[in-house]
């Protein structure tokens, strides 16, 4: 049996994220860059299980266990993160935040469903570009958790002011949007594409 998730608008997902972020036990770990590992391990008491070849087999860096007892994490990705690979650190942080999205948003549906494999779960979760899917909802949860809207607006305004002082026409230059996202991304401990998505979803600089 597969239990579908309820439809949620972006603002509804954002409300859940902010309620989660404001929990007394979450707040110490929710300042950027958000410590999703501590939230999962210390607060939610989820087992972090380092699974060999998780990405090679299922094309995911992390996966929630179907009993919601823990999160599987690709062993090589975690070792790269531990060895100081900044790109891998940011990618893995986002992957874990995504699984937290499933945990927070879809606990009831996951517990009521019967999944036979990670591939089976991925089929249930649906496509990232389907706004009614569990996968879309978990991605939106992760993006808002790691990049709080109020702080993004503040940093965005600061960076735009600095760019205006250097060059009034900078917005008209090729890749201006992408370059700005690249400058902002380290403030949140994420990679550039995450910020570009937030630009679009939060209405700061929509994609053309």
LUMRO-727007 format. One record per residue: residue number from 1; x, y, z of N, C-alpha, C in turn. Coordinates in nm, 4 decimals, always signed. Atoms other than C-alpha are relative to their C-alpha. Layout:
<recs>
REC   i      nxx      nyy      nzz     caxx     cayy     cazz      cxx      cyy      czz
REC NUM        X        Y        Z        X        Y        Z        X        Y        Z
...
</recs>
This chain:
<recs>
REC   i      nxx      nyy      nzz     caxx     cayy     cazz      cxx      cyy      czz
REC   1  +0.0844  -0.1201  +0.0000  +0.0000  +0.0000  +0.0000  +0.0873  +0.1242  +0.0000
REC   2  -0.0714  -0.1266  +0.0063  +0.1222  +0.3481  -0.0892  -0.0989  +0.1126  +0.0318
REC   3  +0.0882  -0.1088  -0.0396  -0.0368  +0.6453  +0.0851  +0.0507  +0.1302  -0.0611
REC   4  -0.0457  -0.1249  +0.0637  -0.0188  +0.9668  -0.1222  +0.0094  +0.1134  +0.1015
REC   5  -0.0145  -0.1154  -0.0891  +0.0910  +1.2911  +0.0380  -0.1071  +0.1027  -0.0349
REC   6  +0.0956  -0.1070  +0.0301  -0.1529  +1.5817  +0.0698  +0.0664  +0.1094  -0.0820
REC   7  -0.0522  -0.1143  +0.0755  -0.1145  +1.8743  -0.1668  +0.0355  +0.1110  +0.0987
REC   8  -0.0428  -0.1120  -0.0835  +0.0776  +2.1607  -0.0069  +0.0535  +0.1102  -0.0910
REC   9  -0.0558  -0.1136  +0.0726  +0.1411  +2.5048  -0.1486  +0.1368  +0.0332  +0.0582
REC  10  -0.1298  -0.0430  -0.0525  +0.4865  +2.6586  -0.1123  -0.0159  +0.0728  +0.1338
REC  11  +0.0151  -0.0668  -0.1296  +0.3638  +2.8944  +0.1637  -0.0345  -0.0961  +0.1142
REC  12  +0.0307  +0.0984  -0.1036  +0.2232  +2.5960  +0.3529  +0.1253  -0.0739  +0.0430
REC  13  -0.1269  +0.0660  -0.0327  +0.5602  +2.4218  +0.3334  +0.0891  +0.0945  +0.0794
REC  14  -0.0827  -0.0979  -0.0705  +0.7371  +2.7412  +0.4432  -0.0446  +0.0145  +0.1452
REC  15  +0.0509  -0.0100  -0.1369  +0.5109  +2.7611  +0.7478  +0.0484  -0.1165  +0.0852
REC  16  -0.0491  +0.1176  -0.0726  +0.6050  +2.4067  +0.8488  +0.1487  +0.0154  +0.0318
REC  17  -0.1442  -0.0192  -0.0209  +0.9747  +2.4905  +0.8038  +0.0249  +0.0967  +0.1150
REC  18  -0.0236  -0.0999  -0.1043  +0.9531  +2.8000  +1.0233  -0.0426  -0.0507  +0.1372
REC  19  +0.0397  +0.0595  -0.1273  +0.7628  +2.6146  +1.2932  +0.1059  -0.0977  +0.0489
REC  20  -0.1079  +0.0951  -0.0337  +1.0327  +2.3461  +1.2845  +0.1237  +0.0753  +0.0471
REC  21  -0.1194  -0.0768  -0.0337  +1.3153  +2.6016  +1.2915  -0.0121  +0.0671  +0.1375
REC  22  +0.0214  -0.0741  -0.1240  +1.1597  +2.7825  +1.5875  -0.0181  -0.0890  +0.1226
REC  23  +0.0073  +0.0886  -0.1149  +1.1327  +2.4744  +1.8053  +0.1183  +0.0258  +0.0933
REC  24  -0.1053  -0.0311  -0.0970  +1.3320  +2.5285  +2.1240  +0.1211  -0.0915  -0.0155
REC  25  -0.1114  +0.0937  +0.0112  +1.5407  +2.2150  +2.0685  +0.0728  +0.0109  -0.1334
REC  26  -0.0617  -0.0153  +0.1322  +1.6087  +2.2975  +1.7015  +0.0806  +0.1292  -0.0094
REC  27  -0.0592  -0.1334  +0.0161  +1.7010  +2.6673  +1.7422  +0.1519  +0.0054  +0.0147
REC  28  -0.1466  -0.0103  -0.0131  +2.0611  +2.6124  +1.8667  +0.0776  -0.0461  -0.1234
REC  29  -0.0687  +0.0550  +0.1171  +2.1443  +2.4289  +1.5435  -0.0502  +0.0611  -0.1309
REC  30  +0.0670  -0.0526  +0.1185  +1.9346  +2.6390  +1.3027  +0.0601  +0.1290  -0.0526
REC  31  -0.0677  -0.1160  +0.0566  +2.1669  +2.9365  +1.2589  +0.0844  -0.0452  -0.1186
REC  32  -0.0710  +0.0413  +0.1215  +2.3337  +2.9350  +0.9182  +0.1516  +0.0039  +0.0205
REC  33  +0.0548  +0.1136  +0.0733  +2.5016  +2.7290  +0.8041  -0.0658  -0.1005  +0.0943
REC  34  +0.0809  +0.0861  -0.0860  +2.2355  +2.5013  +0.9509  +0.0689  -0.1349  +0.0187
REC  35  -0.0650  +0.1277  -0.0316  +2.3785  +2.1943  +1.1262  -0.1042  -0.1111  -0.0069
REC  36  +0.1030  +0.1016  +0.0186  +2.1453  +1.9346  +0.9799  +0.0402  -0.1336  +0.0615
REC  37  -0.0455  +0.1252  -0.0607  +2.3610  +1.6511  +1.1110  -0.0341  -0.0018  +0.1487
REC  38  +0.0331  -0.0085  -0.1419  +2.3160  +1.7689  +1.4700  -0.1506  -0.0076  +0.0207
REC  39  +0.1457  +0.0066  -0.0118  +1.9441  +1.8195  +1.4155  -0.0482  -0.1442  -0.0120
REC  40  +0.0414  +0.1392  +0.0210  +1.9088  +1.4655  +1.2826  +0.0447  -0.0894  +0.1147
REC  41  -0.0604  +0.0919  -0.0969  +2.1392  +1.2982  +1.5333  -0.0360  +0.0351  +0.1443
REC  42  +0.0139  -0.0388  -0.1401  +2.1140  +1.4967  +1.8572  -0.1449  +0.0294  +0.0372
REC  43  +0.1359  -0.0420  -0.0348  +1.7631  +1.6416  +1.8421  -0.1026  -0.1083  -0.0329
REC  44  +0.1007  +0.0974  +0.0424  +1.5612  +1.3895  +1.6422  +0.0401  -0.1435  +0.0314
REC  45  -0.0529  +0.1327  -0.0377  +1.7792  +1.0950  +1.7521  -0.0150  -0.1022  -0.1131
REC  46  -0.0021  +0.0887  +0.1149  +1.7945  +0.9501  +1.4041  +0.1394  -0.0608  -0.0134
REC  47  -0.1287  +0.0640  +0.0245  +2.0701  +0.6979  +1.3392  +0.0532  +0.0464  -0.1354
REC  48  -0.0649  -0.0346  +0.1259  +2.3141  +0.8211  +1.0748  +0.0850  -0.1202  -0.0401
REC  49  -0.0596  +0.1273  +0.0401  +2.4174  +0.5071  +0.8891  +0.0766  +0.0218  -0.1299
REC  50  -0.0852  -0.0253  +0.1161  +2.7097  +0.5308  +0.6467  +0.0021  -0.1251  -0.0872
REC  51  +0.0331  +0.1141  +0.0852  +2.6132  +0.3029  +0.3609  +0.0890  +0.0000  -0.1241
REC  52  -0.0883  +0.0041  +0.1169  +2.8711  +0.1926  +0.0993  -0.0784  +0.0010  -0.1316
REC  53  +0.0528  -0.0022  +0.1377  +2.7866  +0.2770  -0.2633  -0.1480  +0.0367  -0.0089
REC  54  +0.1407  -0.0414  +0.0054  +2.4495  +0.4319  -0.1817  -0.0274  +0.0800  -0.1271
REC  55  +0.0209  -0.0816  +0.1191  +2.4909  +0.6866  -0.4592  +0.0125  -0.0833  -0.1269
REC  56  -0.0196  +0.0833  +0.1189  +2.6222  +0.4313  -0.7089  -0.1224  -0.0864  -0.0288
REC  57  +0.1131  +0.0915  +0.0178  +2.3233  +0.2052  -0.6507  -0.1320  +0.0722  -0.0240
REC  58  +0.1326  -0.0620  +0.0021  +2.0380  +0.4519  -0.6080  +0.0010  +0.1469  -0.0429
REC  59  -0.0117  -0.1396  +0.0442  +2.1698  +0.7931  -0.7260  -0.0500  +0.0992  +0.1039
REC  60  +0.0324  -0.0922  -0.1088  +2.1084  +0.9537  -0.3860  +0.1166  +0.0007  +0.0989
REC  61  -0.1035  -0.0100  -0.1025  +2.3532  +1.0804  -0.1232  -0.0531  -0.0387  +0.1373
REC  62  +0.0612  +0.0319  -0.1287  +2.1065  +1.0160  +0.1607  -0.1402  -0.0522  -0.0237
REC  63  +0.1343  +0.0572  +0.0129  +1.7832  +0.8243  +0.2183  -0.0559  -0.0273  +0.1387
REC  64  +0.0649  +0.0260  -0.1279  +1.5396  +0.8125  +0.5077  -0.0337  -0.1491  +0.0088
REC  65  +0.0426  +0.1383  -0.0183  +1.4819  +0.4653  +0.6511  -0.1524  -0.0054  +0.0071
REC  66  +0.1457  +0.0076  +0.0115  +1.1288  +0.3434  +0.5991  -0.0690  -0.0064  +0.1360
REC  67  +0.0581  -0.0023  -0.1346  +1.0754  +0.2974  +0.9741  +0.0281  +0.1320  +0.0710
REC  68  -0.0316  -0.1335  -0.0508  +1.2004  +0.6559  +1.0238  +0.0929  -0.0036  +0.1218
REC  69  -0.0942  +0.0113  -0.1114  +1.4656  +0.5341  +1.2672  +0.1338  +0.0648  -0.0309
REC  70  -0.1300  -0.0551  +0.0342  +1.7566  +0.6788  +1.0743  +0.0068  +0.0471  -0.1438
REC  71  -0.0264  -0.0462  +0.1356  +1.9077  +0.8212  +0.7582  +0.1243  -0.0721  -0.0519
REC  72  -0.1152  +0.0591  +0.0668  +2.1346  +0.6270  +0.5246  +0.0763  +0.1124  -0.0702
REC  73  -0.0844  -0.1017  +0.0630  +2.4277  +0.8391  +0.4038  +0.1082  -0.0706  -0.0794
REC  74  -0.1036  +0.0607  +0.0835  +2.6591  +0.7533  +0.1185  +0.1362  +0.0110  +0.0682
REC  75  -0.1249  +0.0050  -0.0764  +2.9840  +0.6455  +0.2841  +0.1109  +0.0815  -0.0660
REC  76  -0.1050  -0.0735  +0.0692  +3.2129  +0.7901  +0.0172  -0.0250  +0.1497  +0.0062
REC  77  +0.0330  -0.1424  -0.0078  +3.0283  +1.1231  +0.0153  +0.0350  +0.0555  +0.1377
REC  78  -0.0301  -0.0465  -0.1352  +3.0650  +1.1472  +0.3928  +0.1510  +0.0067  +0.0227
REC  79  -0.1463  -0.0026  -0.0143  +3.4361  +1.0595  +0.3779  +0.0589  +0.1194  -0.0738
REC  80  -0.0465  -0.1180  +0.0731  +3.4888  +1.3272  +0.1134  -0.0289  +0.1268  +0.0803
REC  81  +0.0388  -0.1126  -0.0851  +3.3045  +1.5720  +0.3386  +0.0955  +0.0122  +0.1182
REC  82  -0.0910  +0.0003  -0.1147  +3.5209  +1.4728  +0.6363  +0.1409  +0.0417  -0.0393
REC  83  -0.1338  -0.0341  +0.0478  +3.8334  +1.5219  +0.4243  +0.0088  +0.1421  -0.0542
REC  84  -0.0057  -0.1423  +0.0328  +3.7412  +1.8817  +0.3544  -0.0448  +0.0378  -0.1391
REC  85  +0.0527  -0.0328  +0.1316  +3.5698  +1.8639  +0.0163  -0.1203  +0.0920  +0.0191
REC  86  +0.1044  -0.0978  -0.0304  +3.3629  +2.1828  +0.0397  -0.1251  -0.0208  -0.0858
REC  87  +0.1162  +0.0252  +0.0856  +3.1405  +2.1010  -0.2573  -0.0799  -0.1173  +0.0548
REC  88  +0.0683  +0.1184  -0.0517  +3.0640  +1.7590  -0.1126  -0.0693  +0.0303  +0.1321
REC  89  +0.0621  -0.0379  -0.1268  +2.9962  +1.9084  +0.2305  -0.1335  +0.0685  -0.0239
REC  90  +0.1223  -0.0757  +0.0270  +2.7399  +2.1470  +0.0862  -0.1073  -0.0885  -0.0629
REC  91  +0.0961  +0.0898  +0.0633  +2.5778  +1.8808  -0.1308  -0.0596  -0.0961  +0.1018
REC  92  +0.0471  +0.0955  -0.0991  +2.5563  +1.6372  +0.1588  -0.0910  +0.0680  +0.1022
REC  93  +0.0876  -0.0740  -0.0921  +2.4111  +1.9028  +0.3908  -0.1395  +0.0144  -0.0611
REC  94  +0.1292  -0.0150  +0.0657  +2.1359  +1.9629  +0.1357  -0.0735  -0.1335  -0.0064
REC  95  +0.0630  +0.1321  +0.0085  +2.0721  +1.5895  +0.0927  -0.0609  -0.0406  +0.1336
REC  96  +0.0521  +0.0344  -0.1320  +2.0301  +1.5396  +0.4673  -0.1202  +0.0891  +0.0331
REC  97  +0.1137  -0.0898  -0.0217  +1.8032  +1.8466  +0.4876  -0.1224  -0.0490  -0.0768
REC  98  +0.1085  +0.0556  +0.0810  +1.5949  +1.6894  +0.2113  -0.0668  -0.1173  +0.0717
REC  99  +0.0565  +0.1145  -0.0727  +1.5527  +1.3689  +0.4140  -0.0725  +0.0461  +0.1262
REC 100  +0.0737  -0.0574  -0.1122  +1.4551  +1.5783  +0.7154  -0.1365  +0.0505  -0.0462
REC 101  +0.1273  -0.0431  +0.0558  +1.1862  +1.7222  +0.4901  -0.0993  -0.1152  -0.0082
REC 102  +0.0871  +0.1177  +0.0022  +1.0471  +1.3737  +0.4322  -0.0429  -0.0377  +0.1415
REC 103  +0.0294  +0.0385  -0.1389  +1.0692  +1.3038  +0.8057  -0.1067  +0.0914  +0.0604
REC 104  +0.0916  -0.0963  -0.0610  +0.8847  +1.6192  +0.9069  -0.1338  +0.0056  -0.0732
REC 105  +0.1218  -0.0194  +0.0777  +0.6329  +1.6473  +0.6235  -0.0799  -0.1277  -0.0230
REC 106  +0.0644  +0.1216  +0.0515  +0.5588  +1.2845  +0.5410  +0.0038  -0.1173  +0.0972
REC 107  -0.0100  +0.1090  -0.0976  +0.5929  +1.0870  +0.8629  -0.1232  -0.0912  -0.0044
REC 108  +0.1227  +0.0800  -0.0043  +0.2293  +0.9723  +0.8656  -0.0125  -0.0873  -0.1242
REC 109  +0.0150  +0.0744  +0.1244  +0.2287  +0.8682  +0.4995  +0.1047  -0.1108  -0.0116
REC 110  -0.1064  +0.1013  +0.0071  +0.5634  +0.6852  +0.5242  -0.0314  -0.1165  +0.0930
REC 111  +0.0315  +0.1073  -0.0961  +0.4564  +0.4924  +0.8333  -0.1176  -0.0856  -0.0473
REC 112  +0.1184  +0.0733  +0.0445  +0.1290  +0.3936  +0.6672  +0.0221  -0.0743  -0.1315
REC 113  -0.0306  +0.0638  +0.1280  +0.2976  +0.2753  +0.3455  +0.0954  -0.1175  +0.0207
REC 114  -0.0910  +0.1150  -0.0042  +0.4937  -0.0398  +0.2669  +0.0949  +0.0103  -0.1185
REC 115  -0.0995  -0.0140  +0.1060  +0.8132  +0.0159  +0.0703  +0.0939  -0.1204  +0.0014
REC 116  -0.0849  +0.1177  +0.0109  +1.0234  -0.2717  -0.0565  +0.1463  +0.0350  -0.0223
REC 117  -0.1380  -0.0391  +0.0307  +1.3350  -0.0759  -0.1557  +0.0070  +0.1518  -0.0116
REC 118  -0.0181  -0.1434  +0.0218  +1.4833  +0.2704  -0.1963  -0.0586  +0.0404  -0.1350
REC 119  +0.0571  -0.0283  +0.1321  +1.3853  +0.2518  -0.5634  -0.1520  +0.0097  +0.0083
REC 120  +0.1445  -0.0028  -0.0210  +1.0284  +0.1797  -0.4530  -0.0412  +0.1309  +0.0669
REC 121  +0.0280  -0.1260  -0.0690  +1.0370  +0.4794  -0.2192  +0.0117  +0.1178  -0.0970
REC 122  -0.0193  -0.1086  +0.0962  +1.1727  +0.7036  -0.4955  -0.1172  +0.0090  -0.0975
REC 123  +0.1161  +0.0002  +0.0898  +0.8874  +0.5969  -0.7215  -0.1199  +0.0637  +0.0694
REC 124  +0.1108  -0.0592  -0.0759  +0.6371  +0.6869  -0.4482  +0.0180  +0.1510  +0.0156
REC 125  -0.0272  -0.1420  -0.0256  +0.8081  +1.0212  -0.3799  -0.0253  +0.0866  -0.1224
REC 126  +0.0316  -0.0741  +0.1215  +0.7664  +1.1238  -0.7427  +0.1145  +0.0857  -0.0508
REC 127  -0.1002  -0.0831  +0.0657  +0.9491  +1.3814  -0.9505  +0.0175  +0.1323  +0.0727
REC 128  -0.0318  -0.1282  -0.0634  +1.1202  +1.6892  -0.8199  -0.0758  +0.1149  -0.0651
REC 129  +0.0660  -0.1103  +0.0705  +0.9489  +1.9037  -1.0835  -0.1532  -0.0083  +0.0055
REC 130  +0.1445  +0.0129  -0.0187  +0.5983  +1.7866  -0.9840  -0.0357  +0.0613  +0.1347
REC 131  +0.0214  -0.0751  -0.1241  +0.4777  +2.0395  -0.7270  -0.0969  -0.0693  +0.0955
REC 132  +0.0885  +0.0752  -0.0890  +0.2259  +1.7890  -0.5864  +0.0679  -0.1226  +0.0611
REC 133  -0.0678  +0.1226  -0.0436  +0.4875  +1.5219  -0.5154  +0.0682  +0.0174  +0.1352
REC 134  -0.0752  -0.0007  -0.1251  +0.6541  +1.4273  -0.1885  +0.1424  +0.0496  -0.0231
REC 135  -0.1377  -0.0401  +0.0291  +0.9898  +1.4834  -0.3572  +0.0122  +0.1512  -0.0109
REC 136  -0.0014  -0.1461  +0.0100  +0.9108  +1.8431  -0.4495  -0.0109  +0.0626  +0.1385
REC 137  +0.0212  -0.0563  -0.1325  +0.7873  +1.9130  -0.0979  +0.1263  -0.0114  +0.0858
REC 138  -0.1219  +0.0185  -0.0790  +1.1035  +1.7695  +0.0594  +0.1112  +0.0923  -0.0483
REC 139  -0.1000  -0.0930  +0.0527  +1.3241  +1.9753  -0.1725  -0.0303  +0.1429  +0.0449
REC 140  +0.0347  -0.1356  -0.0410  +1.1322  +2.2915  -0.0904  +0.0255  +0.0191  +0.1498
REC 141  -0.0295  -0.0039  -0.1434  +1.1583  +2.2126  +0.2815  +0.1503  +0.0209  +0.0210
REC 142  -0.1455  -0.0092  -0.0158  +1.5362  +2.1655  +0.2482  +0.0514  +0.1386  -0.0367
REC 143  -0.0465  -0.1312  +0.0432  +1.5852  +2.4887  +0.0551  -0.0326  +0.1092  +0.0993
REC 144  +0.0412  -0.1023  -0.0968  +1.3903  +2.6979  +0.3053  +0.0664  -0.0192  +0.1365
REC 145  -0.0678  +0.0245  -0.1272  +1.5524  +2.5279  +0.6055  +0.1425  +0.0534  -0.0045
REC 146  -0.1402  -0.0398  +0.0114  +1.9056  +2.5938  +0.4810  +0.0163  +0.1471  -0.0356
REC 147  -0.0083  -0.1401  +0.0450  +1.8307  +2.9369  +0.3326  -0.1248  +0.0742  +0.0481
REC 148  +0.1166  -0.0734  -0.0520  +1.5877  +3.1295  +0.5581  -0.0260  +0.1255  -0.0825
REC 149  +0.0357  -0.1084  +0.0914  +1.4000  +3.3856  +0.3523  +0.0417  +0.1369  +0.0519
REC 150  -0.0316  -0.1333  -0.0513  +1.4530  +3.6818  +0.5850  +0.1487  +0.0290  -0.0091
REC 151  -0.1448  -0.0211  +0.0088  +1.8279  +3.6313  +0.5963  +0.0449  +0.0110  -0.1458
REC 152  -0.0360  -0.0088  +0.1415  +1.8458  +3.5725  +0.2201  -0.0286  +0.1399  -0.0533
REC 153  +0.0338  -0.1349  +0.0455  +1.6692  +3.9040  +0.1545  +0.1042  +0.0997  +0.0495
REC 154  -0.0998  -0.0909  -0.0573  +1.9130  +4.0813  +0.3868  +0.1339  -0.0101  -0.0743
REC 155  -0.1283  +0.0203  +0.0682  +2.2217  +3.9288  +0.2242  -0.0102  +0.0434  -0.1459
REC 156  +0.0227  -0.0393  +0.1397  +2.0769  +3.9794  -0.1241  +0.0073  +0.1516  -0.0152
REC 157  -0.0005  -0.1469  +0.0067  +2.0164  +4.3497  -0.0601  +0.1411  +0.0549  +0.0226
REC 158  -0.1370  -0.0453  -0.0272  +2.3665  +4.3929  +0.0857  +0.0888  -0.0207  -0.1219
REC 159  -0.0858  +0.0307  +0.1149  +2.5322  +4.2245  -0.2125  -0.0380  +0.0849  -0.1210
REC 160  +0.0424  -0.0836  +0.1125  +2.3222  +4.4151  -0.4666  +0.0478  +0.1438  +0.0175
REC 161  -0.0479  -0.1350  -0.0279  +2.4151  +4.7445  -0.2989  +0.1487  +0.0115  -0.0313
REC 162  -0.1438  +0.0012  +0.0284  +2.7835  +4.6541  -0.3187  +0.0260  -0.0042  -0.1497
REC 163  -0.0186  +0.0093  +0.1450  +2.7526  +4.5593  -0.6855  -0.0395  +0.1314  -0.0680
REC 164  +0.0427  -0.1282  +0.0566  +2.5651  +4.8841  -0.7615  +0.1099  +0.1055  +0.0131
REC 165  -0.1078  -0.0964  -0.0213  +2.8539  +5.0828  -0.6148  +0.1144  -0.0216  -0.0983
REC 166  -0.1095  +0.0312  +0.0925  +3.1000  +4.9049  -0.8436  -0.0389  +0.0266  -0.1448
REC 167  +0.0410  -0.0045  +0.1402  +2.8939  +4.8996  -1.1613  -0.1530  +0.0052  -0.0070
REC 168  +0.1453  -0.0175  +0.0030  +2.5420  +5.0366  -1.2101  -0.0676  -0.0941  -0.1000
REC 169  +0.0588  +0.0845  +0.1052  +2.4896  +4.8129  -1.5143  +0.0277  -0.1486  +0.0225
REC 170  -0.0423  +0.1386  -0.0207  +2.6015  +4.4878  -1.3520  -0.1120  -0.1013  -0.0255
REC 171  +0.1109  +0.0941  +0.0200  +2.2534  +4.3288  -1.3711  -0.0193  -0.0370  -0.1469
REC 172  +0.0170  +0.0252  +0.1428  +2.2647  +4.3516  -1.7512  +0.1105  -0.0870  -0.0577
REC 173  -0.1131  +0.0770  +0.0509  +2.5883  +4.1569  -1.7810  -0.0318  -0.1492  -0.0004
REC 174  +0.0252  +0.1441  +0.0067  +2.5931  +3.7871  -1.8803  +0.0284  -0.0685  +0.1337
REC 175  -0.0167  +0.0820  -0.1206  +2.5515  +3.5447  -1.5886  -0.0019  +0.0805  +0.1293
REC 176  +0.0017  -0.0828  -0.1217  +2.4905  +3.8299  -1.3408  -0.0743  -0.0699  +0.1128
REC 177  +0.0807  +0.0680  -0.1014  +2.2221  +3.6321  -1.1580  +0.0776  -0.1178  +0.0604
REC 178  -0.0764  +0.1155  -0.0455  +2.4373  +3.3194  -1.1391  +0.1216  +0.0411  +0.0824
REC 179  -0.1178  -0.0472  -0.0730  +2.7442  +3.5132  -1.0263  -0.0371  +0.0526  +0.1386
REC 180  +0.0444  -0.0488  -0.1300  +2.5486  +3.6824  -0.7497  -0.0325  -0.1179  +0.0932
REC 181  +0.0317  +0.1190  -0.0801  +2.4175  +3.3447  -0.6310  +0.1276  -0.0676  +0.0491
REC 182  -0.1276  +0.0621  -0.0385  +2.7750  +3.2127  -0.6274  +0.0647  +0.0745  +0.1155
REC 183  -0.0569  -0.0794  -0.1094  +2.8821  +3.4995  -0.4004  -0.0770  -0.0207  +0.1305
REC 184  +0.0838  +0.0117  -0.1185  +2.5898  +3.4486  -0.1621  +0.0052  -0.1402  +0.0611
REC 185  +0.0113  +0.1392  -0.0438  +2.5993  +3.0684  -0.1403  +0.0856  -0.0352  +0.1218
REC 186  -0.0812  +0.0386  -0.1168  +2.8935  +3.0372  +0.1061  -0.0557  +0.0497  +0.1333
REC 187  +0.0574  -0.0527  -0.1242  +2.7036  +3.2472  +0.3622  -0.0960  -0.1016  +0.0628
REC 188  +0.1000  +0.0961  -0.0464  +2.4492  +2.9643  +0.3881  +0.0519  -0.1441  -0.0001
REC 189  -0.0562  +0.1342  +0.0043  +2.6805  +2.6684  +0.3392  -0.0661  -0.0897  -0.1023
REC 190  +0.0623  +0.0771  +0.1070  +2.5108  +2.5605  +0.0169  +0.0725  +0.0305  -0.1308
REC 191  -0.0561  -0.0254  +0.1307  +2.6056  +2.5406  -0.3482  -0.0855  +0.0994  -0.0783
REC 192  +0.0649  -0.1062  +0.0773  +2.5147  +2.8072  -0.6052  -0.1401  -0.0353  -0.0492
REC 193  +0.1349  +0.0279  +0.0517  +2.2145  +2.6247  -0.7620  -0.1097  +0.0114  +0.1057
REC 194  +0.0998  -0.0120  -0.1067  +2.0372  +2.6202  -0.4245  -0.0445  +0.1450  +0.0135
REC 195  +0.0335  -0.1420  -0.0109  +2.0544  +2.9995  -0.4051  -0.0780  +0.0462  -0.1221
REC 196  +0.0742  -0.0390  +0.1199  +1.9372  +3.0351  -0.7641  -0.1461  -0.0438  +0.0085
REC 197  +0.1382  +0.0454  -0.0200  +1.6291  +2.8285  -0.6815  -0.0722  +0.0920  +0.0977
REC 198  +0.0627  -0.0893  -0.0983  +1.5641  +3.0481  -0.3775  -0.0276  +0.1373  -0.0612
REC 199  +0.0269  -0.1253  +0.0712  +1.6004  +3.3608  -0.5932  -0.1353  -0.0078  -0.0702
REC 200  +0.1229  +0.0167  +0.0778  +1.3191  +3.2239  -0.8085  -0.1212  -0.0182  +0.0903
REC 201  +0.1162  +0.0348  -0.0828  +1.0899  +3.0761  -0.5428  -0.0395  +0.1137  +0.0929
REC 202  +0.0289  -0.1086  -0.0930  +1.1206  +3.3739  -0.3075  -0.0231  +0.1329  -0.0711
REC 203  +0.0354  -0.1175  +0.0773  +1.0634  +3.6225  -0.5892  +0.1040  +0.1104  -0.0010
REC 204  -0.1050  -0.1022  -0.0001  +1.3972  +3.8014  -0.5581  +0.0522  +0.0286  -0.1406
REC 205  -0.0493  -0.0131  +0.1363  +1.5239  +3.7358  -0.9102  -0.0470  -0.1231  -0.0769
REC 206  +0.0538  +0.1188  +0.0658  +1.2984  +3.4919  -1.0978  +0.0801  -0.0398  -0.1233
REC 207  -0.0668  +0.0512  +0.1195  +1.4534  +3.2700  -1.3619  -0.0818  +0.0374  -0.1227
REC 208  +0.0700  -0.0367  +0.1227  +1.3696  +3.3726  -1.7168  -0.0519  -0.1240  -0.0715
</recs>
